[in-house]
Amino acid sequence: MQTFQCWSGGKNSTASIILEHINGLPQSTIIMSEVMFDRKRGISGENPQHIDWIHNVAIPIFEKWGYKVKVLRADIDYLDLFYGKPVKSPKPERRDKHRGFLLAGMCTANRDLKIKPIRKFLKTVEGKYVQYVGIAADEPVRLKRLEGSNRISLLERYGYTEQMAFDLCKSYGLLSPVYEFSKRGGCWFCPSASFSEIAYIRQHYPELWTELEKLSHTPNLISYGFKYRRTFAEVDGEVDRYIERQKAAESTQQVP
């Protein structure tokens, strides 16, 4: 039976591959769905450091171990979602407007740009197959959802908690650099990102922040709320204040 590792590059899904490798299980095909911000210009929606690590560090190691890695992409991107118009909206006045910024907690990017490519690929698989998913042994709610499906957690099988997954990845040199400044991965435009994550993007990748700033001036949008109903300008101002507080805290710590 064929097996597939559904890999995001996060600690849990990476640890799942390592566990398969070190326990001598039959090698799976690794599938990774890369969210794109703008396909035409080749701008990934993944955190820049993370996607660079995916292609230039992690994949070469997995291939050296003998794994096949497939990087999938949706036929659409973030800009398609942003500029799209909801033709079936129950509110007629919305049908001539662009959707605008994605809603936090209801982000369609995860559904349309990340999950759909995986489902589309798996539909091409002949016969039965098993998916290994990165859910740790100390995530009972998520593990419960696997019951009765063809999805299996190797972390649960081998008793690996989230912290153990983190340590395992680190010991193999396979811990994404996003964990140096964040507890999670995710798209750089994610409306659910913390202010520390947003501030990191603005400070280190101002060209990406400018992309969002330009979008915020688009007329005729349904949603101008970039982060939980706060506009991009409001979030930008909050990021300013966050950065200033961080600088002040660092200055205080440096005083002898």
C-alpha positions as CSV (number, residue, x, y, z in Angstrom):
1,M,0.0,0.0,0.0
2,Q,1.3,3.5,-0.9
3,T,2.0,5.9,1.9
4,F,2.3,9.7,1.8
5,Q,3.8,12.2,4.2
6,C,1.7,15.4,4.3
7,W,4.5,17.8,5.1
8,S,4.3,21.5,5.8
9,G,7.8,22.0,7.0
10,G,6.6,22.5,10.6
11,K,8.2,20.6,13.5
12,N,5.4,17.9,13.7
13,S,5.2,16.9,10.1
14,T,9.0,17.0,9.8
15,A,9.4,14.8,12.8
16,S,7.0,12.4,11.2
17,I,9.3,11.9,8.3
18,I,12.3,11.5,10.6
19,L,10.5,8.9,12.6
20,E,9.6,7.0,9.4
21,H,13.3,7.2,8.4
22,I,14.9,6.1,11.7
23,N,12.4,3.3,12.3
24,G,13.1,1.8,8.9
25,L,9.5,2.0,7.6
26,P,8.8,1.8,3.8
27,Q,9.5,5.2,2.4
28,S,6.5,7.4,1.7
29,T,6.2,10.0,-1.0
30,I,6.5,13.4,0.7
31,I,3.9,15.9,-0.5
32,M,4.2,19.6,0.3
33,S,1.6,22.2,-0.8
34,E,3.2,25.7,-1.3
35,V,0.8,28.6,-1.0
36,M,1.5,31.3,-3.6
37,F,0.9,35.0,-3.2
38,D,1.5,35.8,-6.9
39,R,2.1,33.0,-9.3
40,K,3.0,35.3,-12.2
41,R,5.8,37.0,-10.3
42,G,6.8,33.9,-8.5
43,I,6.1,35.4,-5.0
44,S,5.5,32.6,-2.5
45,G,3.0,33.1,0.3
46,E,5.1,31.0,2.6
47,N,7.5,32.8,5.1
48,P,10.6,33.7,3.0
49,Q,13.0,32.0,5.4
50,H,10.8,29.0,5.7
51,I,10.4,28.3,2.0
52,D,14.1,28.9,1.4
53,W,14.8,26.3,4.1
54,I,12.2,23.9,2.5
55,H,13.9,24.0,-0.9
56,N,17.6,24.4,0.0
57,V,17.9,22.5,3.3
58,A,15.1,20.1,4.0
59,I,14.3,18.7,0.6
60,P,18.0,17.9,-0.3
61,I,18.3,16.0,3.0
62,F,15.1,14.0,2.4
63,E,16.2,13.2,-1.2
64,K,19.6,12.1,0.1
65,W,17.7,9.7,2.4
66,G,16.0,8.4,-0.8
67,Y,12.6,10.1,-0.5
68,K,10.7,11.5,-3.4
69,V,9.3,15.0,-2.7
70,K,6.4,16.6,-4.6
71,V,5.8,20.3,-4.2
72,L,2.3,21.1,-5.1
73,R,0.7,24.5,-6.0
74,A,-2.9,25.5,-6.5
75,D,-4.1,26.8,-9.9
76,I,-4.9,30.1,-8.1
77,D,-3.1,32.4,-5.7
78,Y,-3.7,34.9,-2.9
79,L,-4.3,37.7,-5.4
80,D,-7.0,35.6,-7.2
81,L,-8.7,35.3,-3.8
82,F,-8.3,39.0,-3.0
83,Y,-9.6,40.3,-6.3
84,G,-12.2,37.6,-6.8
85,K,-15.9,38.5,-6.7
86,P,-18.5,36.4,-4.9
87,V,-21.0,35.8,-7.7
88,K,-23.2,33.7,-5.4
89,S,-23.3,36.0,-2.5
90,P,-26.8,36.3,-0.8
91,K,-26.1,40.0,-0.7
92,P,-26.4,41.3,-4.3
93,E,-24.5,44.5,-3.5
94,R,-21.4,42.4,-2.8
95,R,-21.3,40.7,-6.2
96,D,-19.7,43.6,-8.0
97,K,-17.0,44.0,-5.3
98,H,-13.6,42.3,-4.8
99,R,-13.5,40.1,-1.7
100,G,-10.5,41.9,-0.3
101,F,-8.4,40.8,2.7
102,L,-9.0,37.3,3.9
103,L,-10.9,36.9,7.2
104,A,-8.9,35.8,10.3
105,G,-10.3,32.5,11.6
106,M,-12.0,31.9,8.3
107,C,-9.0,32.1,5.9
108,T,-9.9,30.6,2.5
109,A,-6.2,30.5,1.6
110,N,-5.7,27.4,3.7
111,R,-8.7,25.7,2.1
112,D,-8.2,26.8,-1.5
113,L,-4.4,27.3,-1.8
114,K,-3.0,24.6,0.6
115,I,-5.6,21.8,1.1
116,K,-7.1,21.6,-2.4
117,P,-3.9,20.9,-4.2
118,I,-3.2,17.9,-1.8
119,R,-6.7,16.6,-2.3
120,K,-6.4,17.0,-6.1
121,F,-3.2,15.1,-6.1
122,L,-4.5,12.3,-3.9
123,K,-7.4,11.8,-6.3
124,T,-4.9,10.7,-8.9
125,V,-3.6,7.9,-6.7
126,E,-4.7,4.4,-7.7
127,G,-5.7,2.0,-5.1
128,K,-5.7,2.4,-1.3
129,Y,-3.2,4.6,0.5
130,V,-2.3,5.9,3.9
131,Q,-1.5,9.5,4.9
132,Y,0.9,10.2,7.7
133,V,0.1,13.5,9.3
134,G,2.0,15.6,11.8
135,I,-0.1,15.4,14.9
136,A,1.7,15.0,18.2
137,A,0.8,12.5,21.0
138,D,-0.3,15.3,23.3
139,E,-2.9,16.7,20.8
140,P,-5.9,14.5,21.8
141,V,-8.5,16.7,20.1
142,R,-6.7,16.6,16.7
143,L,-5.9,12.9,17.1
144,K,-9.6,12.1,17.7
145,R,-10.4,13.4,14.2
146,L,-8.2,10.7,12.7
147,E,-10.4,7.9,13.9
148,G,-12.0,5.9,11.0
149,S,-9.9,7.6,8.4
150,N,-6.8,6.6,6.4
151,R,-4.7,9.2,8.2
152,I,-2.2,8.0,10.8
153,S,0.1,9.9,13.2
154,L,3.5,8.4,13.6
155,L,4.1,10.8,16.4
156,E,1.3,9.2,18.3
157,R,2.5,5.7,17.4
158,Y,6.0,6.4,18.8
159,G,4.8,8.5,21.7
160,Y,6.2,11.9,20.5
161,T,4.9,15.1,22.1
162,E,5.2,18.5,20.4
163,Q,8.3,19.3,22.5
164,M,9.8,15.9,21.6
165,A,9.1,16.6,17.9
166,F,10.8,20.0,18.2
167,D,13.9,18.4,19.8
168,L,14.0,15.6,17.3
169,C,14.0,18.1,14.3
170,K,16.7,20.2,16.0
171,S,18.9,17.1,16.6
172,Y,18.7,16.3,12.9
173,G,19.3,19.8,11.7
174,L,15.8,19.9,10.3
175,L,14.1,22.6,12.4
176,S,12.7,25.4,10.3
177,P,14.2,28.9,11.0
178,V,10.8,30.3,11.7
179,Y,11.0,28.8,15.2
180,E,13.7,31.4,16.0
181,F,11.1,34.1,16.1
182,S,7.7,32.4,16.1
183,K,5.9,29.4,17.7
184,R,4.2,28.5,14.4
185,G,4.7,28.7,10.7
186,G,2.2,30.2,8.2
187,C,1.8,32.5,5.4
188,W,3.4,36.0,5.7
189,F,0.1,37.6,5.0
190,C,-1.8,35.5,7.5
191,P,-4.5,37.7,9.3
192,S,-4.2,35.4,12.4
193,A,-0.4,36.0,12.8
194,S,0.7,37.6,16.1
195,F,2.0,41.2,16.1
196,S,5.5,39.8,16.7
197,E,5.3,37.8,13.5
198,I,3.8,40.7,11.5
199,A,6.5,43.0,12.8
200,Y,9.2,40.5,11.8
201,I,7.9,40.5,8.2
202,R,7.7,44.3,8.1
203,Q,11.2,44.7,9.4
204,H,13.0,42.0,7.4
205,Y,10.9,41.9,4.3
206,P,9.6,45.4,3.7
207,E,8.9,44.6,0.0
208,L,6.3,42.1,1.1
209,W,4.7,44.6,3.5
210,T,4.5,47.1,0.6
211,E,2.6,44.5,-1.4
212,L,-0.1,44.5,1.3
213,E,0.0,48.2,1.7
214,K,-0.7,48.6,-2.1
215,L,-3.6,46.2,-1.8
216,S,-5.1,48.2,1.0
217,H,-5.7,51.1,-1.4
218,T,-7.8,49.0,-3.8
219,P,-11.3,50.5,-4.2
220,N,-14.5,48.6,-4.1
221,L,-13.6,45.9,-1.5
222,I,-15.9,43.9,0.6
223,S,-13.3,43.4,3.3
224,Y,-10.9,46.1,4.3
225,G,-10.2,44.4,7.6
226,F,-6.7,43.1,7.5
227,K,-6.7,41.6,11.0
228,Y,-9.9,41.0,12.9
229,R,-11.7,44.0,11.4
230,R,-8.8,46.3,11.8
231,T,-7.7,47.9,8.5
232,F,-4.2,47.6,7.2
233,A,-3.4,51.2,8.2
234,E,-4.6,50.4,11.8
235,V,-2.5,47.3,12.0
236,D,0.5,49.1,10.5
237,G,0.2,51.7,13.3
238,E,0.0,49.0,15.9
239,V,3.1,47.3,14.5
240,D,4.9,50.7,14.8
241,R,4.0,50.8,18.5
242,Y,5.0,47.2,18.9
243,I,8.4,47.8,17.4
244,E,8.9,50.9,19.6
245,R,8.0,48.9,22.7
246,Q,10.5,46.2,21.7
247,K,13.3,48.7,21.1
248,A,12.5,50.4,24.5
249,A,12.6,47.0,26.2
250,E,15.9,46.1,24.6
251,S,17.4,49.5,25.5
252,T,16.4,49.0,29.2
253,Q,18.0,45.5,29.2
254,Q,21.3,46.9,27.9
255,V,21.5,49.5,30.7
256,P,24.1,48.3,33.3
